[in-house]
Amino acid sequence: MRRACSVALFIVAVATPLTASAQPRMEPPLEHWREELGLTDEQIVKIGDIQYASRVDEIGRRAELERAELELEREMRKAMPEESTALRLFDAAHKARGELERIHLRTRLRVRAILTPEQDRELHTLAGKAGTPRKDDMEGRPPRPSSRTRR
């Protein structure tokens, strides 16, 4: 009974954020900022190719993530979930989520490598105006409450 309660608490604390953040994050389309950034036709083509390749990679990783989360949810609905199976599925979901983050980072780095330093600074400014939180925007704010608060 104690083991079942521990596993249930684990799922509430950890698996819920997995599902909530599984939505794909979309980068702002740079075509809309073409004039503001002064992008050339060549830059637009290169950035489009990078974004296309990134989205293709994301499709497979999102499928892996959804599959692992679905299997984890199924395992946790059992009367007596198997700890090793649940942990293996959690690890698979965590790995897929990490790979998605890696794809996003790689995409941002590759796009930034195409931009001039001036374009990169302007992109940072435009992204901040579009609602992308930046570190300097967060200074002075109280910390966000943790979803894993102990009681």
Secondary structure, 3 states (H helix, E strand, C coil): CHHHHHHHHHHHHHHHHHHHCCCCCCCCCHHHHHHHHCCCHHHHHHHHHHHHHHHHHHHHHHHHHHHHHHHHHHHHHCCCCCHHHHHHHHHHHHHHHHHHHHHHHHHHHHHHHHCCHHHHHHHHHHHHHCCCCCHHHHCCCCCCCCCCCCC
